Amino acid sequence: MTDTGPSRSSTDGTTPAPEPGEQRRDAEDTPDAPVDYLPIAEHGIIGDLRTAALVGTDGRIDWFCAPRFDSPSLFGGLLDADRGGSWRMDPLCRVASRQQFYFPDTNILVTRMLTEDGIVEVQDFMPVLRPRDPHHQQRLVRRVVAVRGRMRMRSLVAPRLDYGRAPHELALSGDLAEFTGEEMVVSVRAGVAWRRAGPAGDDAEASFALTEGESVLFVLRTRDPGDDRPDEEVTPDGAERLFRATVDFWRAWLARSTYTGRWREMVHRSALTLKLLTHEPTGALVAAPTLGLPEEPGGVRNWDYRYVWVRDAAFSLYALLRLGFTDEAEAFFGWLARSVRRCGSGPDGPLRVLYSIDGGFDLPEEELPHLEGYRGACPVRVGNNAAGQLQLDIYGELFDAAYLFNKYGAGISWETWSDLVEVLDWLLDNWDSADASIWETRSGPHRHTYSRVMCWVAVERMVRIARQRGLPADLVRWTSVRDALYRQVMAQGWNDRLGCFVQRLADGEGEQPPEILDAALLLMPMVKFLSPRDERFRATLRAIGDGLVADSLVFRYDASVAGDGLDGTEGTFSLCSFWWVEALTRTGRTEDARLALEKTFTFANHLGQYAEQVGVTGEQLGNFPQALTHLALISAAVNLDRAMD
């Protein structure tokens, strides 16, 4: 993986003359016919703990927002192959096969292209040199290395700023290409010379040849238009130092993991993926680095996930603490506490469903009609109106996170306790409201069973913390509401005809609740609401297995019955598939759980990463990669390991 010198390309970017005995094959000196849209699964992620890029198995970068996860895209070809922009790296011959893997125990991605002429590797990474680096420089590095034979390559950089809405001007100076827009300058320095390309002449292209052991380096930076500092040159030796320093960073980070179980490779890849989704300056963990990837091919269920959901809080704290990553857990809880403190009270309570990475909660949803969407799936939406929904379950997730951090972390402060008491006071007055709940449906509010379970969790965890720490609390009122919540779930969340708990509560005493199964209820024993051996939960598990599980893959609910206010259908939820594994584990069905886990692993992509959903034919759907799925994978694997031991 070392860099061994410059390529044989001439300094003006033209193709070098053939060597003696070499026959030129001009008819084949073109890359394979481009595919407009790669499958979602045929991508890997790189990043620098501030933002991330997706790299396809064909070497293209077709998603990159800078300088933050939630910044507008400058490469957005994943959402519009013509208008979105991309950075291609193509052999000028037919490619027989492609391979992609991570350099061991790192987030450095290697894409290999095998041809009759030879083998070439594209090594993609964003340098991260040290934790919480105050002098961090954001760079996207691409190093192209000839592994065997002689390869002729072409690199085409075609940025489209501000989701393809903003024009730019291109300036070329030898090996430097600068794309200047109103809000951003994108510079790419290469080991070869650039020339103009594209219909408008505002893309940059370079051709070069490599023989075995040679390499060419490309470094992309972004800056504000007013920043006139010269672009720094990165030499091959400098690139090797960045590569090695980044390898050392990721390996040192992963070495802190305490997991030594049966599924180490999958768990550690999930941990590395989750770390990539962390915004280190604030401690926030985004749900996914993408927007607009559809839950159904060509469908309309296309959302922006580049934000932080409170719902992920307890799952994040649990997974990070279980693996020994206490610093990340502390940073994330610090972000959570600060965000709650800034909210104040509003018509839908003091807590928001989701926040920006710096704790903002004004995230209006708008459409980008100029983009056709991934394989025609439109509309493409930026922002997320779920931020304005009432979802009562998030209070349980918040207080469960506080409980976990207080028990296993550094402990909560007096200021945080005071903020939590204030939030709980609102919940004690409003827990019996209708809401949108965990699945963020847009069919109007309902009285959701899962929301009541999590409201019970909220009050129960606060009672526990108060008693453990001797903190001031109105325990008489708290325990009274806690018990009322429990009785309501048991009386109104149970459907006698189905013989299980269901998604929505009955309208009143003596009424039967709607016959809607809900995979979220798999969490009842995980949050200590019911014993996993309780016959009511066992019956619910069997009903979900019969109604929502398809060969280890789990639908979150039956949309045709539930009426979620959205057109179209969706795939199975990978998150729920791992919840299914953990529910089987907790009820003592460890052999069934192990088989389900192994099956679910087969639906990961070639790198062990998951989008939000898996379609009925096994394709990855939705935003990619999704943090909550990888958090659930870690929890399922850790608990199954413990049960089997």
C-alpha positions as CSV (number, residue, x, y, z in Angstrom):
1,M,0.0,0.0,0.0
2,T,3.0,2.3,-0.2
3,D,3.5,5.0,-2.7
4,T,6.4,4.4,-5.0
5,G,6.7,7.4,-7.2
6,P,5.0,9.5,-9.9
7,S,3.2,8.1,-12.9
8,R,4.6,8.1,-16.5
9,S,2.0,10.7,-17.6
10,S,3.5,13.6,-19.4
11,T,3.3,17.0,-17.7
12,D,0.7,18.4,-20.1
13,G,-1.8,15.6,-19.3
14,T,-1.6,13.9,-22.7
15,T,-1.1,10.2,-23.2
16,P,2.5,9.1,-23.3
17,A,3.9,7.4,-26.3
18,P,3.8,3.6,-26.3
19,E,6.9,1.9,-25.1
20,P,8.8,-0.4,-27.4
21,G,6.8,-3.5,-28.2
22,E,3.6,-2.0,-26.8
23,Q,0.7,-2.0,-29.3
24,R,-1.7,0.9,-28.9
25,R,-5.3,-0.1,-28.7
26,D,-7.1,3.2,-29.4
27,A,-10.4,1.5,-30.0
28,E,-10.5,0.3,-26.4
29,D,-9.1,3.4,-24.8
30,T,-12.4,4.3,-23.3
31,P,-13.9,3.3,-20.0
32,D,-16.8,0.9,-19.7
33,A,-20.1,2.4,-20.5
34,P,-21.1,4.4,-17.4
35,V,-24.0,3.2,-15.2
36,D,-26.2,6.1,-14.2
37,Y,-26.9,4.8,-10.7
38,L,-25.1,2.1,-8.8
39,P,-27.1,0.0,-6.4
40,I,-27.1,1.6,-2.9
41,A,-25.3,-1.4,-1.5
42,E,-22.4,-0.9,-3.9
43,H,-20.9,2.0,-1.9
44,G,-18.5,2.4,1.0
45,I,-18.2,5.4,3.3
46,I,-15.1,7.4,4.2
47,G,-15.0,10.5,6.4
48,D,-13.1,12.7,8.8
49,L,-15.5,13.0,11.8
50,R,-17.0,16.1,10.3
51,T,-18.5,14.9,7.1
52,A,-18.5,11.8,4.9
53,A,-18.3,10.7,1.2
54,L,-19.7,7.6,-0.5
55,V,-17.4,5.8,-2.9
56,G,-18.9,3.4,-5.4
57,T,-17.5,0.0,-6.4
58,D,-16.6,1.5,-9.8
59,G,-14.4,4.2,-8.1
60,R,-16.8,7.1,-8.4
61,I,-17.6,9.5,-5.6
62,D,-21.3,10.3,-6.1
63,W,-22.1,11.8,-2.6
64,F,-20.1,14.3,-0.7
65,C,-21.3,17.2,1.4
66,A,-18.7,19.7,2.8
67,P,-17.6,20.9,5.2
68,R,-20.3,19.2,7.4
69,F,-22.7,16.3,7.1
70,D,-25.6,18.7,6.7
71,S,-23.9,21.0,4.2
72,P,-25.2,21.2,0.6
73,S,-23.7,18.5,-1.6
74,L,-20.9,19.2,-4.1
75,F,-21.0,15.7,-5.4
76,G,-24.7,14.5,-5.5
77,G,-24.8,12.2,-8.5
78,L,-26.5,9.6,-6.2
79,L,-29.6,11.8,-6.5
80,D,-29.3,12.9,-10.1
81,A,-26.7,11.3,-12.4
82,D,-26.8,14.3,-14.8
83,R,-27.2,17.3,-12.5
84,G,-25.8,16.1,-9.2
85,G,-22.1,15.9,-9.9
86,S,-19.5,13.2,-9.3
87,W,-15.8,12.4,-9.3
88,R,-15.0,9.4,-11.5
89,M,-11.8,7.3,-11.7
90,D,-12.0,5.0,-14.7
91,P,-9.5,2.6,-16.4
92,L,-9.4,3.3,-20.1
93,C,-10.2,-0.3,-20.9
94,R,-12.8,-2.9,-20.1
95,V,-12.9,-3.9,-16.4
96,A,-13.4,-7.6,-15.8
97,S,-14.2,-7.3,-12.1
98,R,-14.2,-4.9,-9.2
99,Q,-13.5,-5.4,-5.6
100,Q,-13.8,-3.1,-2.6
101,F,-12.6,-3.5,1.0
102,Y,-11.3,-1.5,4.0
103,F,-7.7,-1.4,4.8
104,P,-7.7,-3.7,7.9
105,D,-9.2,-2.1,11.1
106,T,-9.5,1.4,9.5
107,N,-12.0,3.5,7.5
108,I,-9.6,3.8,4.5
109,L,-11.4,2.3,1.5
110,V,-9.7,0.5,-1.3
111,T,-11.4,-0.1,-4.6
112,R,-9.6,-2.6,-7.0
113,M,-10.3,-2.8,-10.7
114,L,-9.1,-5.9,-12.5
115,T,-8.5,-5.8,-16.3
116,E,-6.6,-7.8,-18.8
117,D,-4.0,-5.1,-18.9
118,G,-3.5,-5.1,-15.1
119,I,-4.9,-4.3,-11.7
120,V,-5.3,-0.8,-10.3
121,E,-6.2,0.3,-6.8
122,V,-7.9,3.5,-5.7
123,Q,-7.2,4.3,-2.1
124,D,-9.7,6.8,-0.7
125,F,-9.6,8.4,2.7
126,M,-10.0,11.6,4.6
127,P,-7.0,12.2,6.9
128,V,-7.7,12.1,10.6
129,L,-4.4,12.5,12.5
130,R,-5.4,12.8,16.2
131,P,-8.5,12.9,18.4
132,R,-10.2,16.3,18.7
133,D,-7.6,17.9,16.6
134,P,-7.9,21.8,16.8
135,H,-5.8,22.1,13.7
136,H,-7.7,19.6,11.6
137,Q,-7.6,20.2,7.9
138,Q,-10.4,18.7,5.8
139,R,-9.0,16.9,2.8
140,L,-10.3,14.1,0.6
141,V,-7.3,12.0,-0.7
142,R,-7.4,9.6,-3.6
143,R,-4.3,7.6,-4.4
144,V,-4.3,5.5,-7.6
145,V,-1.8,2.7,-7.5
146,A,-0.9,0.2,-10.2
147,V,-0.7,-3.2,-8.6
148,R,0.0,-5.3,-11.8
149,G,0.6,-4.6,-15.5
150,R,0.2,-1.2,-17.2
151,M,-3.0,0.8,-16.8
152,R,-4.3,3.9,-18.5
153,M,-6.7,5.9,-16.4
154,R,-8.9,8.9,-16.6
155,S,-10.1,11.1,-13.7
156,L,-13.1,13.3,-14.2
157,V,-14.0,15.9,-11.5
158,A,-17.5,17.3,-12.1
159,P,-18.7,19.1,-8.9
160,R,-22.2,20.6,-8.8
161,L,-22.4,23.0,-5.9
162,D,-25.4,23.6,-3.6
163,Y,-27.2,20.4,-4.6
164,G,-26.5,21.3,-8.2
165,R,-28.2,24.7,-7.9
166,A,-25.1,26.9,-7.9
167,P,-22.9,27.6,-11.0
168,H,-19.2,27.7,-10.7
169,E,-16.2,28.9,-12.7
170,L,-13.2,26.6,-13.4
171,A,-9.6,27.8,-13.4
172,L,-6.7,25.4,-14.4
173,S,-3.1,25.9,-13.5
174,G,-1.1,22.8,-14.4
175,D,-1.9,20.2,-11.7
176,L,-4.4,22.4,-9.9
177,A,-8.1,22.7,-10.8
178,E,-10.2,25.3,-8.9
179,F,-14.0,25.4,-9.0
180,T,-15.2,28.7,-7.7
181,G,-18.8,29.2,-6.7
182,E,-20.6,32.0,-4.8
183,E,-20.3,30.1,-1.4
184,M,-17.5,27.7,-1.9
185,V,-14.2,27.0,-3.7
186,V,-13.3,23.4,-4.5
187,S,-9.7,22.8,-5.4
188,V,-8.2,19.5,-6.6
189,R,-4.5,19.1,-6.9
190,A,-3.2,16.1,-8.8
191,G,0.1,14.4,-9.8
192,V,-0.9,15.1,-13.4
193,A,-2.1,18.1,-15.4
194,W,-5.8,18.9,-15.9
195,R,-7.7,19.9,-19.0
196,R,-11.3,21.2,-19.4
197,A,-14.1,18.8,-20.0
198,G,-17.9,18.6,-19.9
199,P,-20.5,20.2,-22.1
200,A,-19.9,23.7,-20.6
201,G,-16.1,23.2,-20.2
202,D,-16.4,23.7,-16.4
203,D,-15.4,20.1,-15.4
204,A,-11.7,19.0,-15.1
205,E,-10.3,15.8,-16.7
206,A,-6.9,14.2,-16.5
207,S,-5.5,11.1,-18.3
208,F,-2.5,9.2,-17.1
209,A,-0.7,5.9,-17.3
210,L,0.7,3.7,-14.6
211,T,3.0,0.7,-14.6
212,E,3.3,-1.7,-11.7
213,G,4.3,0.1,-8.5
214,E,3.6,3.6,-9.7
215,S,0.9,5.9,-8.4
216,V,-0.8,9.2,-8.9
217,L,-2.2,11.3,-6.1
218,F,-5.3,13.6,-6.0
219,V,-6.2,15.8,-3.0
220,L,-9.5,17.7,-2.8
221,R,-10.0,20.7,-0.4
222,T,-12.9,23.1,0.1
223,R,-12.7,26.7,1.4
224,D,-14.7,29.9,1.5
225,P,-14.3,32.2,-1.5
226,G,-12.7,34.9,0.7
227,D,-10.0,32.5,1.9
228,D,-7.1,33.3,-0.5
229,R,-4.5,31.2,1.2
230,P,-2.6,29.2,-1.4
231,D,-3.5,25.6,-1.9
232,E,-0.8,23.4,-0.2
233,E,1.0,20.9,-2.3
234,V,0.9,17.3,-1.0
235,T,3.9,15.3,-2.2
236,P,3.9,11.5,-2.5
237,D,5.9,11.3,0.7
238,G,3.5,13.6,2.4
239,A,0.6,11.5,1.2
240,E,2.2,8.4,2.6
241,R,2.6,10.1,6.0
242,L,-1.1,11.1,5.9
243,F,-2.0,7.5,5.0
244,R,0.0,6.0,7.8
245,A,-1.1,8.6,10.4
246,T,-4.8,7.9,9.5
247,V,-4.2,4.1,9.7
248,D,-2.7,4.7,13.2
249,F,-5.6,6.8,14.3
250,W,-8.3,4.3,13.3
251,R,-6.4,1.3,14.7
252,A,-5.7,3.1,18.0
253,W,-9.3,4.0,18.3
254,L,-10.6,0.5,17.6
255,A,-8.1,-1.0,20.0
256,R,-10.2,0.5,22.8
257,S,-13.0,-1.9,22.0
258,T,-13.7,-4.5,24.7
259,Y,-15.6,-6.8,22.4
260,T,-14.0,-10.2,21.9
261,G,-17.0,-12.3,20.9
262,R,-18.0,-14.5,18.0
263,W,-18.9,-11.8,15.6
264,R,-15.9,-9.5,16.0
265,E,-15.6,-8.5,12.4
266,M,-19.2,-7.4,12.0
267,V,-19.3,-5.7,15.4
268,H,-16.0,-3.8,14.8
269,R,-17.1,-2.7,11.3
270,S,-20.3,-1.4,12.8
271,A,-18.3,0.5,15.5
272,L,-16.0,2.0,12.8
273,T,-19.1,3.0,10.8
274,L,-20.7,4.6,13.8
275,K,-17.5,6.5,14.5
276,L,-17.6,7.9,11.0
277,L,-21.2,9.2,11.6
278,T,-19.9,11.1,14.6
279,H,-19.5,14.9,14.4
280,E,-16.5,15.1,16.6
281,P,-16.5,18.9,17.3
282,T,-20.0,18.6,18.9
283,G,-20.3,14.9,19.9
284,A,-23.4,14.5,17.7
285,L,-24.2,11.2,15.9
286,V,-26.1,11.6,12.7
287,A,-28.7,9.0,11.6
288,A,-27.1,8.7,8.2
289,P,-24.9,10.8,5.9
290,T,-27.4,10.9,3.0
291,L,-30.7,12.2,2.0
292,G,-33.3,11.1,-0.5
293,L,-32.5,7.5,-0.9
294,P,-35.8,5.8,-1.3
295,E,-37.5,3.2,0.9
296,E,-39.1,1.8,-2.2
297,P,-37.6,1.8,-5.8
298,G,-39.0,4.8,-7.5
299,G,-41.1,5.7,-4.5
300,V,-41.9,8.9,-2.5
301,R,-40.7,7.8,0.9
302,N,-37.4,9.7,0.6
303,W,-36.1,11.6,3.7
304,D,-33.2,13.7,4.9
305,Y,-31.3,11.8,7.6
306,R,-28.3,14.0,8.2
307,Y,-29.5,15.0,11.6
308,V,-29.5,13.7,15.2
309,W,-32.5,11.8,16.4
310,V,-33.1,11.8,20.2
311,R,-34.4,8.3,19.7
312,D,-30.9,7.1,18.9
313,A,-29.7,8.4,22.3
314,A,-30.3,5.4,24.5
315,F,-29.2,2.9,21.8
316,S,-26.1,4.9,21.2
317,L,-25.1,5.1,24.9
318,Y,-25.8,1.4,25.4
319,A,-23.7,0.3,22.3
320,L,-20.8,2.7,23.0
321,L,-20.6,1.8,26.7
322,R,-20.9,-1.9,26.0
323,L,-17.9,-1.7,23.7
324,G,-15.8,0.4,26.0
325,F,-16.0,3.7,24.0
326,T,-16.7,5.9,27.1
327,D,-15.3,9.1,25.6
328,E,-17.8,8.9,22.7
329,A,-20.6,8.1,25.1
330,E,-19.7,11.1,27.2
331,A,-19.4,13.4,24.2
332,F,-22.8,12.3,22.9
333,F,-24.5,12.7,26.2
334,G,-23.0,16.1,26.6
335,W,-24.4,17.1,23.2
336,L,-27.8,15.7,24.2
337,A,-27.8,17.6,27.5
338,R,-26.9,20.9,25.9
339,S,-29.5,20.4,23.2
340,V,-32.3,19.8,25.7
341,R,-31.2,22.8,27.7
342,R,-31.5,25.1,24.7
343,C,-35.0,24.0,23.7
344,G,-37.2,25.6,26.3
345,S,-40.9,24.7,26.2
346,G,-43.1,24.7,23.1
347,P,-46.6,23.6,22.1
348,D,-45.3,20.1,21.6
349,G,-43.2,20.0,24.7
350,P,-39.6,20.8,25.7
351,L,-38.0,18.1,23.6
352,R,-37.6,17.9,19.8
353,V,-37.6,14.7,17.8
354,L,-34.4,15.6,15.9
355,Y,-31.8,18.3,15.9
356,S,-29.0,19.6,13.7
357,I,-25.5,18.5,14.6
358,D,-25.0,21.7,16.6
359,G,-28.3,21.4,18.5
360,G,-30.6,23.5,16.3
361,F,-34.1,22.4,15.7
362,D,-35.5,24.6,13.0
363,L,-35.2,22.1,10.1
364,P,-37.9,23.0,7.6
365,E,-38.5,20.4,4.9
366,E,-38.2,21.6,1.2
367,E,-38.1,19.8,-2.1
368,L,-35.4,20.0,-4.7
369,P,-37.5,19.7,-7.9
370,H,-34.5,20.1,-10.2
371,L,-33.1,16.7,-9.1
372,E,-34.7,13.6,-10.5
373,G,-34.0,11.5,-7.4
374,Y,-32.2,8.2,-7.1
375,R,-33.4,6.2,-10.2
376,G,-36.3,8.5,-10.5
377,A,-37.4,8.4,-6.8
378,C,-38.8,11.8,-6.1
379,P,-39.4,14.2,-4.6
380,V,-35.9,14.9,-3.2
381,R,-36.3,16.5,0.2
382,V,-33.9,18.6,2.3
383,G,-34.7,19.1,5.9
384,N,-37.2,17.0,7.8
385,N,-40.7,18.0,9.0
386,A,-40.6,15.2,11.6
387,A,-38.8,17.8,13.7
388,G,-42.2,19.3,14.4
389,Q,-44.0,16.2,15.3
390,L,-45.0,15.1,18.8
391,Q,-43.4,11.7,19.4
392,L,-43.8,10.9,23.1
393,D,-41.5,7.8,23.0
394,I,-38.4,10.1,22.7
395,Y,-38.8,11.0,26.4
396,G,-38.3,7.4,27.3
397,E,-35.2,7.2,25.2
398,L,-33.8,10.5,26.6
399,F,-34.3,9.4,30.2
400,D,-33.0,5.9,29.5
401,A,-29.8,7.4,28.1
402,A,-29.5,9.6,31.2
403,Y,-29.9,6.5,33.4
404,L,-27.3,4.5,31.5
405,F,-24.8,7.4,31.5
406,N,-25.4,7.9,35.2
407,K,-24.9,4.2,35.9
408,Y,-22.0,3.4,33.6
409,G,-20.5,6.7,32.6
410,A,-19.3,9.7,34.5
411,G,-22.7,10.5,36.1
412,I,-25.0,13.4,35.4
413,S,-24.5,16.8,36.9
414,W,-26.9,18.8,39.1
415,E,-27.7,21.1,36.1
416,T,-28.6,18.1,33.9
417,W,-30.7,16.7,36.7
418,S,-32.6,20.0,37.0
419,D,-33.2,20.1,33.3
420,L,-34.4,16.5,33.3
421,V,-36.8,17.2,36.2
422,E,-38.2,20.1,34.2
423,V,-38.7,18.0,31.2
424,L,-40.3,15.2,33.2
425,D,-42.8,17.7,34.8
426,W,-44.1,18.4,31.3
427,L,-44.4,14.7,30.5
428,L,-46.3,14.0,33.7
429,D,-49.0,16.4,32.5
430,N,-49.1,15.3,28.8
431,W,-48.3,11.6,28.6
432,D,-51.8,10.6,27.6
433,S,-51.8,12.6,24.4
434,A,-52.0,11.2,20.9
435,D,-48.7,11.3,19.0
436,A,-46.8,10.2,15.8
437,S,-44.6,7.8,17.8
438,I,-41.4,6.0,16.7
439,W,-42.3,5.5,13.0
440,E,-43.0,9.1,12.3
441,T,-46.2,8.4,10.3
442,R,-48.0,11.2,8.6
443,S,-51.6,10.0,9.1
444,G,-52.2,12.2,12.1
445,P,-51.7,11.5,15.8
446,H,-52.8,8.2,17.5
447,R,-52.5,6.8,21.0
448,H,-49.5,4.5,20.5
449,T,-48.7,1.6,22.8
450,Y,-45.0,1.9,22.2
451,S,-45.1,5.6,23.2
452,R,-46.8,4.7,26.5
453,V,-44.2,2.0,27.2
454,M,-41.5,4.6,26.7
455,C,-43.3,7.2,28.8
456,W,-43.2,4.5,31.5
457,V,-39.5,4.1,30.9
458,A,-39.0,7.8,31.3
459,V,-40.7,8.0,34.7
460,E,-39.3,4.7,35.9
461,R,-35.7,5.7,35.1
462,M,-36.0,9.0,36.8
463,V,-37.3,7.2,39.9
464,R,-34.3,4.9,39.8
465,I,-31.8,7.7,39.4
466,A,-33.4,9.7,42.3
467,R,-33.3,6.7,44.6
468,Q,-29.7,5.7,43.6
469,R,-28.3,9.2,44.0
470,G,-30.6,10.5,46.7
471,L,-31.5,13.4,44.4
472,P,-34.5,15.6,45.2
473,A,-37.7,14.2,43.5
474,D,-41.5,14.2,43.9
475,L,-41.4,10.4,44.2
476,V,-45.1,10.1,45.2
477,R,-46.3,11.8,42.1
478,W,-43.7,10.1,39.8
479,T,-44.6,6.6,41.0
480,S,-48.3,7.3,40.7
481,V,-48.0,8.3,37.0
482,R,-45.6,5.4,36.4
483,D,-48.1,2.9,37.7
484,A,-51.0,4.5,35.7
485,L,-48.9,4.2,32.5
486,Y,-48.2,0.5,33.2
487,R,-51.9,-0.3,33.9
488,Q,-53.0,1.5,30.7
489,V,-50.6,-0.5,28.5
490,M,-51.7,-3.8,30.0
491,A,-55.4,-3.0,29.8
492,Q,-55.7,-1.0,26.5
493,G,-52.6,-2.2,24.5
494,W,-53.6,-5.9,24.5
495,N,-55.9,-7.3,21.8
496,D,-57.8,-10.3,22.9
497,R,-58.6,-11.6,19.5
498,L,-55.0,-11.5,18.3
499,G,-53.7,-12.5,21.7
500,C,-50.9,-10.0,21.7
501,F,-49.9,-6.3,22.3
502,V,-50.7,-4.1,19.3
503,Q,-49.6,-0.8,17.9
504,R,-52.4,1.5,19.2
505,L,-54.4,1.6,22.4
506,A,-58.1,0.9,22.6
507,D,-60.3,4.0,22.5
508,G,-61.8,3.3,25.9
509,E,-62.4,0.8,28.7
510,G,-63.9,-2.4,27.3
511,E,-63.0,-1.6,23.7
512,Q,-60.6,-3.7,21.6
513,P,-57.5,-1.9,20.2
514,P,-57.0,-2.0,16.4
515,E,-55.4,-5.2,15.1
516,I,-52.1,-3.7,14.0
517,L,-48.8,-5.5,14.8
518,D,-45.8,-3.3,15.6
519,A,-42.2,-4.5,15.7
520,A,-41.3,-1.7,18.1
521,L,-43.0,-3.8,20.8
522,L,-40.1,-6.2,20.5
523,L,-38.3,-3.8,22.8
524,M,-40.6,-4.4,25.8
525,P,-38.3,-6.7,27.7
526,M,-35.2,-4.8,26.6
527,V,-36.4,-1.7,28.4
528,K,-37.5,-3.8,31.4
529,F,-41.2,-3.2,30.9
530,L,-41.9,-6.9,30.8
531,S,-39.9,-10.0,31.7
532,P,-38.9,-11.8,28.5
533,R,-40.4,-15.0,30.0
534,D,-43.8,-13.2,30.5
535,E,-46.4,-15.1,28.5
536,R,-47.9,-11.9,27.2
537,F,-44.6,-11.0,25.6
538,R,-44.0,-14.5,24.3
539,A,-47.4,-14.3,22.7
540,T,-46.6,-11.0,21.1
541,L,-43.3,-12.3,19.9
542,R,-45.1,-15.2,18.2
543,A,-47.6,-12.9,16.6
544,I,-44.9,-10.6,15.2
545,G,-43.0,-13.7,14.0
546,D,-46.1,-14.9,12.1
547,G,-47.2,-11.5,10.8
548,L,-44.1,-9.3,10.3
549,V,-41.1,-11.6,9.9
550,A,-40.0,-13.0,6.5
551,D,-37.0,-15.3,6.9
552,S,-35.3,-13.2,9.6
553,L,-36.2,-9.9,7.9
554,V,-38.8,-7.8,9.8
555,F,-41.3,-5.3,8.6
556,R,-41.9,-2.5,11.2
557,Y,-45.7,-2.8,10.7
558,D,-48.2,-3.6,8.0
559,A,-48.7,-0.2,6.2
560,S,-51.7,-1.5,4.4
561,V,-53.5,-2.0,7.7
562,A,-52.0,0.8,9.7
563,G,-52.6,3.6,7.1
564,D,-49.5,5.7,7.7
565,G,-50.5,8.6,5.4
566,L,-47.9,7.9,2.8
567,D,-48.1,6.5,-0.7
568,G,-46.3,3.4,-1.7
569,T,-44.8,0.6,0.3
570,E,-41.4,0.0,1.9
571,G,-38.9,-2.8,2.6
572,T,-38.1,-4.6,5.8
573,F,-36.4,-2.6,8.5
574,S,-32.9,-3.8,9.3
575,L,-33.2,-2.2,12.7
576,C,-36.2,-4.4,13.5
577,S,-34.4,-7.5,12.2
578,F,-31.7,-7.1,14.9
579,W,-34.4,-6.3,17.5
580,W,-36.0,-9.7,16.5
581,V,-32.6,-11.4,17.2
582,E,-32.3,-9.8,20.6
583,A,-35.9,-10.6,21.5
584,L,-35.4,-14.3,20.6
585,T,-32.2,-14.2,22.7
586,R,-33.9,-12.8,25.7
587,T,-36.7,-15.4,25.6
588,G,-34.2,-18.2,25.6
589,R,-34.5,-19.1,21.9
590,T,-30.7,-18.8,21.4
591,E,-30.5,-21.3,18.5
592,D,-33.2,-19.4,16.6
593,A,-31.5,-16.1,17.5
594,R,-28.2,-17.3,16.2
595,L,-29.7,-18.5,12.9
596,A,-31.6,-15.2,12.5
597,L,-28.5,-13.2,13.2
598,E,-26.4,-15.1,10.6
599,K,-29.1,-14.7,8.0
600,T,-29.4,-11.0,8.7
601,F,-25.6,-10.6,8.3
602,T,-26.0,-11.9,4.7
603,F,-28.1,-8.8,3.9
604,A,-25.2,-6.4,4.6
605,N,-23.3,-5.1,1.7
606,H,-19.8,-6.3,0.8
607,L,-18.3,-4.1,3.5
608,G,-20.6,-5.2,6.3
609,Q,-22.7,-2.0,6.2
610,Y,-26.5,-1.5,6.1
611,A,-28.9,0.9,4.6
612,E,-32.1,1.6,6.6
613,Q,-34.1,-1.2,4.9
614,V,-33.8,-4.4,2.9
615,G,-36.2,-5.0,0.0
616,V,-38.1,-8.3,-0.5
617,T,-35.5,-9.3,-3.1
618,G,-32.6,-8.4,-0.8
619,E,-31.6,-5.0,-2.2
620,Q,-30.6,-2.2,0.2
621,L,-33.1,0.6,0.4
622,G,-33.2,4.0,2.2
623,N,-30.4,6.1,3.5
624,F,-27.0,4.6,3.8
625,P,-25.4,3.6,6.1
626,Q,-27.9,3.9,8.9
627,A,-26.5,4.4,12.4
628,L,-29.5,2.9,14.3
629,T,-29.2,-0.4,12.4
630,H,-25.5,-0.7,13.4
631,L,-26.3,0.2,17.0
632,A,-28.9,-2.6,17.0
633,L,-26.5,-5.0,15.4
634,I,-24.0,-4.4,18.2
635,S,-26.6,-4.9,20.9
636,A,-27.9,-8.1,19.3
637,A,-24.5,-9.6,18.9
638,V,-23.3,-8.7,22.4
639,N,-26.4,-10.1,24.1
640,L,-26.4,-13.2,22.1
641,D,-22.8,-13.8,22.9
642,R,-23.5,-13.4,26.5
643,A,-26.5,-15.8,26.4
644,M,-24.4,-18.5,24.5
645,D,-21.6,-18.2,27.0
